[in-house]
């Protein structure tokens, strides 16, 4: 049984323990205490789910719950709760639900300081990241309307993930990178993702400036 999300959770918790609750992250306005609180709430409090997708009152509720937990719980207990894993009902879907999430947030801590380098992932973990995000990226790029967007792993054929909505051919763009780097790029960590964009110049510019999201 695959356990890549479990392994990523553990190495993230090791790093959180090492850097402490007030270390920087790539998430605007968040220290590590907020990131840890977010991850705990995400899999234990269904009521905060809408605020991860929608704005307004939903986002305010989620932000308030995150701030309260980040300020209330002892750091070791907070990291321990995160390390313990998801509730039993979610464990069968731990990898599809959590692998990309934990990878990205692990890198949010690693890459928030100078001197970072991309990690070398196992082939199995890279394959899992690729598989899960192939189904996710089309939703993240749905606001791009006139680009034929593809993703590719280095040395492999591109896979289409976004099509323009008119009948005319779109401008072709390929985003190439290792699976983890692609995950970071499409989670709006553009400046900290090692990818290459090739294709139509105007299409590349549109992708670079687009807003991604679920």
N, C-alpha and C positions, 0 to 999 in steps of 0.2 A: 504493500500500500504506500503510495507516495506521501511524503511528509516534508516537502520542501517549505511549506508555510511554517510548519513547526520549527524547522531548523533556522529559518530566517527570523522568526520570533525570538529564538534563544540568543542568536548573535546580536540582535538589536538590543535585547535586555542586558546583555553583557556590556555593550557600549554605553547604554544609559546609566548603568551602575558605575561605570568608569568615569563618565563626564559629569554626572550629577544633575540636579534638577534645573539649573539655571544656565545651561549651555545653549548656544545659539542653534537655530535650525533654519532651513530654507523657507519655512512657513511664516509668512509675514505676521509679526506680532506674537509669535509663539516661541517660548523657550522649551526645553525638553520636557518640563513638567506638563505643559499644555499638550504636547504631542502624545505623551504617555496617557494622559487623561482621555484624550480623544480616542485612542485605540481601545482603551478599556470600555468606554461608553458605547462605542460603535457596535460591539458585539454583545453587550449586556443590557442596553437600554433601547428598546425598539422605538420609544417615543422621540429619540433624538435623530432617527433616520431621516425624516423629511427635511430637517434643517441642513443635512449634508448635500441636498440636491436643490432645494428651493430657498428663496430669500425670505424677506419679510419676517413675520412673526415666527415662522419655523426656524429660520437661521438664528434669530435672537434667542429663542429657547435653547437651541443647541449650544450656542456660544456661552450662555449663562451657566448651563449644566457643566460644560467643560471647565469654565473658570472656577466654579465652586469646587469641583473635584480636584483640580490642580492645586488649589490653595488649602484644601482641607486635609487631604490624606498624606500621611508620612511618606516620604519618597521611597523608602525601602518597601513599604507595604504596597504602594502604587505599582512599582516595578514588579513586585512579587505577584500581584494580581494579574498583571499583563503576562508574565511568564507562565502562569498556570494554564493558560490556553483558554479556548472558547468554552462556553457551556456545552454540555454533552450533546444537546440536540444539534449543534452546529458542527461538531467534529467531523462527521462524514463529508462535509463540504468545505473543510478548512482550506484546502489548496485553492480551489476556484474562487472562494470568497476572500481569502487573505493573502495569497502569495504576492500578488502585485502590490497590494496595499502595504505590506510589511517591507517589501523590497524598497519601494519608493520612500517610505518614511525612514528606513535605515539610512538611505543615502541623503535624506534631508539633514540628518545629523552629521554624517561623515563629510559631506561636501559643503557644509556651512563654514568650514575653516580652511585656511590656506594649506596647500600641500597635498590635497587629496589626489588620488588616482583611481581610475575604474577598477573595481574588483574583477578577478577572474573567476567566473562561475563554472560549476560543473556543467557538462553537456546536458545532463538530465534536467538540471534546474533551468538552464537556458531554453531547452525545449518546452518545458512547462510554461515559462513566462511567455514564450512565443505563442503557444497554443491558446492560452487564456486571453491574451490581448488581441489576437486576430478577430475574436468575436466582440471585443469591447471597443476597439478603435473606431469602427464605423459610427458608433453612437457619439464618440468624442469629437469627431470631425464633421458632424452632420450640418454645421452652419456654413461649411465651405461649399459654394454652389457651382462654381464653374472651373473646377480643377478635377482631373482624373488622378486621384491620389493613390499611390501604392507604397508599401513598405517592403524592405528587403533586409535579410541578414547578409553580411559581407560574403561575396562569392556565390550567392544563391539567387534564384530568380525572384523578381518582385511579385507581390501578391496585392491585388486591388483591395482597397479598404474604403474608398470614397469616390463617388461618382457625381458629376454635376447633374443638375435637375432638368436642364433643357434637352432638346433633341439633338442639338449640335454637339460635335466632339468637344470635350473639355481640354484644358491645357494639362499635359502630362507632367507629373512631379513624382519623384521617388525619394523617400526618406530611408536612408540606409544606416544601419547600426546594429550592434549586438542587442539581443532582446531586452536586456535591462536598460540600455541606453534609450531604446525606443519607448519603453514604459515611462521613463523620466521625461522624455520630450513631450509626449502627449498628455502628461500630467502637468504641463505648463512649467517644467523645470528646464526651459530651453537653454538658458545660459550655463547650465551645469550638466548638459547631456552631450555625449560625444557621438554625434550623428553627422551625416552628409546629406544635403538636399541637392538634387540634380533634376534637370528638365527645363521646361519653359521658364524663362526669367520672370515674367509677370506672375506665373503660377507659383514659383518659389517665393516671391515676395508676398503673395497672398497667404500662403501657408505660414510663413514666418510671422505674419501679423494677426493671424486668425486667433479667435478665442476658442479653446477646446473645453469640453466639459460634458458631463452626463445630463 
